[in-house]
Amino acid sequence: MPDALPPPPDLIDLQRALDAARAELHGWLAETEAARRAEFPDPEQAVERGMWPDDLRARLADLRGKQAAAFDAVRLHPTMQQALADGCHPVTERALKDAARAGDA
């Protein structure tokens, strides 16, 4: 397999935005599901627990939209498109994620 393409700074920023969008979505989901379990704790309340009001469904759709837009921005970046064409997408994606998360350690 060919070597990874070096991720440019703008692509690293896009990956960080994608990581943040995913974290926001997953964090919100965990909090919301916990709140719904607390509001409807009885096992017979599974239907009520699963029927989210419009405001929660709208927020979920918004967060999913942000994540999808961030994913598309990474996927459509010229470097990632070149990596697909060159057959080195997996190693380039790994290098990108490593570069984006290097400052998080």
C-alpha positions as a Markdown table, in Angstrom:
| # | Residue | x | y | z |
|---|---|---|---|---|
| 1 | Met | 0.0 | 0.0 | 0.0 |
| 2 | Pro | 1.3 | 3.5 | -0.8 |
| 3 | Asp | 2.4 | 5.8 | 2.0 |
| 4 | Ala | 0.0 | 8.2 | 3.6 |
| 5 | Leu | -0.4 | 11.6 | 2.1 |
| 6 | Pro | 0.6 | 14.3 | 4.6 |
| 7 | Pro | -2.5 | 16.0 | 6.0 |
| 8 | Pro | -2.4 | 19.8 | 5.5 |
| 9 | Pro | -3.3 | 22.1 | 8.4 |
| 10 | Asp | -6.8 | 22.9 | 7.0 |
| 11 | Leu | -7.7 | 19.2 | 6.8 |
| 12 | Ile | -6.5 | 18.7 | 10.4 |
| 13 | Asp | -8.8 | 21.5 | 11.5 |
| 14 | Leu | -11.7 | 19.8 | 9.6 |
| 15 | Gln | -10.9 | 16.5 | 11.4 |
| 16 | Arg | -10.9 | 18.3 | 14.7 |
| 17 | Ala | -14.3 | 19.8 | 13.8 |
| 18 | Leu | -15.6 | 16.4 | 13.0 |
| 19 | Asp | -14.3 | 15.0 | 16.2 |
| 20 | Ala | -16.0 | 17.8 | 18.1 |
| 21 | Ala | -19.3 | 17.3 | 16.3 |
| 22 | Arg | -19.2 | 13.6 | 17.1 |
| 23 | Ala | -18.4 | 14.2 | 20.7 |
| 24 | Glu | -21.2 | 16.8 | 21.0 |
| 25 | Leu | -23.7 | 14.4 | 19.5 |
| 26 | His | -22.7 | 11.5 | 21.6 |
| 27 | Gly | -22.6 | 13.5 | 24.8 |
| 28 | Trp | -26.0 | 15.0 | 24.1 |
| 29 | Leu | -27.5 | 11.6 | 23.3 |
| 30 | Ala | -26.1 | 10.1 | 26.6 |
| 31 | Glu | -27.5 | 13.0 | 28.6 |
| 32 | Thr | -30.8 | 13.0 | 26.9 |
| 33 | Glu | -31.3 | 9.3 | 27.2 |
| 34 | Ala | -30.4 | 9.4 | 30.9 |
| 35 | Ala | -32.9 | 12.2 | 31.5 |
| 36 | Arg | -35.6 | 10.2 | 29.6 |
| 37 | Arg | -34.9 | 7.1 | 31.8 |
| 38 | Ala | -35.1 | 9.3 | 34.9 |
| 39 | Glu | -38.4 | 10.8 | 33.7 |
| 40 | Phe | -39.9 | 7.5 | 32.7 |
| 41 | Pro | -38.1 | 4.9 | 34.9 |
| 42 | Asp | -40.8 | 2.2 | 34.9 |
| 43 | Pro | -40.2 | -0.7 | 32.5 |
| 44 | Glu | -43.8 | -0.3 | 31.3 |
| 45 | Gln | -42.9 | 3.3 | 30.3 |
| 46 | Ala | -40.6 | 2.2 | 27.4 |
| 47 | Val | -43.0 | 3.7 | 24.8 |
| 48 | Glu | -43.1 | 7.1 | 26.6 |
| 49 | Arg | -39.4 | 7.0 | 27.1 |
| 50 | Gly | -38.8 | 6.5 | 23.4 |
| 51 | Met | -41.3 | 9.1 | 22.2 |
| 52 | Trp | -39.2 | 12.2 | 22.2 |
| 53 | Pro | -40.9 | 15.6 | 22.0 |
| 54 | Asp | -40.4 | 17.8 | 19.0 |
| 55 | Asp | -37.7 | 20.0 | 20.6 |
| 56 | Leu | -35.5 | 16.9 | 21.3 |
| 57 | Arg | -36.0 | 15.5 | 17.9 |
| 58 | Ala | -35.1 | 18.8 | 16.3 |
| 59 | Arg | -32.0 | 19.1 | 18.4 |
| 60 | Leu | -31.0 | 15.5 | 17.4 |
| 61 | Ala | -31.5 | 16.3 | 13.8 |
| 62 | Asp | -29.4 | 19.5 | 14.1 |
| 63 | Leu | -26.6 | 17.7 | 15.8 |
| 64 | Arg | -26.7 | 14.8 | 13.2 |
| 65 | Gly | -26.7 | 17.4 | 10.5 |
| 66 | Lys | -23.6 | 19.1 | 11.9 |
| 67 | Gln | -21.8 | 15.8 | 12.2 |
| 68 | Ala | -22.7 | 14.9 | 8.6 |
| 69 | Ala | -21.6 | 18.3 | 7.3 |
| 70 | Ala | -18.2 | 17.9 | 9.1 |
| 71 | Phe | -17.8 | 14.4 | 7.8 |
| 72 | Asp | -18.5 | 15.6 | 4.2 |
| 73 | Ala | -16.0 | 18.4 | 4.6 |
| 74 | Val | -13.3 | 15.9 | 5.6 |
| 75 | Arg | -14.3 | 13.3 | 2.9 |
| 76 | Leu | -14.5 | 15.9 | 0.1 |
| 77 | His | -11.2 | 17.7 | 1.0 |
| 78 | Pro | -8.8 | 17.5 | -2.0 |
| 79 | Thr | -6.2 | 15.5 | 0.0 |
| 80 | Met | -8.7 | 12.8 | 1.0 |
| 81 | Gln | -9.9 | 12.7 | -2.6 |
| 82 | Gln | -6.3 | 12.2 | -3.8 |
| 83 | Ala | -5.8 | 9.5 | -1.2 |
| 84 | Leu | -8.8 | 7.7 | -2.6 |
| 85 | Ala | -7.5 | 8.0 | -6.1 |
| 86 | Asp | -4.0 | 6.9 | -5.0 |
| 87 | Gly | -5.2 | 3.9 | -3.0 |
| 88 | Cys | -3.8 | 5.2 | 0.2 |
| 89 | His | -7.0 | 6.4 | 1.9 |
| 90 | Pro | -6.8 | 4.1 | 5.0 |
| 91 | Val | -3.3 | 5.2 | 5.9 |
| 92 | Thr | -4.0 | 8.8 | 5.1 |
| 93 | Glu | -7.1 | 8.7 | 7.3 |
| 94 | Arg | -5.1 | 7.2 | 10.1 |
| 95 | Ala | -2.4 | 9.8 | 9.8 |
| 96 | Leu | -5.0 | 12.6 | 9.7 |
| 97 | Lys | -6.7 | 11.3 | 12.9 |
| 98 | Asp | -3.4 | 10.9 | 14.6 |
| 99 | Ala | -2.4 | 14.5 | 13.6 |
| 100 | Ala | -5.7 | 15.9 | 14.7 |
| 101 | Arg | -5.6 | 14.2 | 18.1 |
| 102 | Ala | -1.9 | 14.8 | 18.8 |
| 103 | Gly | -2.6 | 17.8 | 20.9 |
| 104 | Asp | -5.3 | 16.1 | 22.9 |
| 105 | Ala | -3.0 | 13.8 | 24.8 |
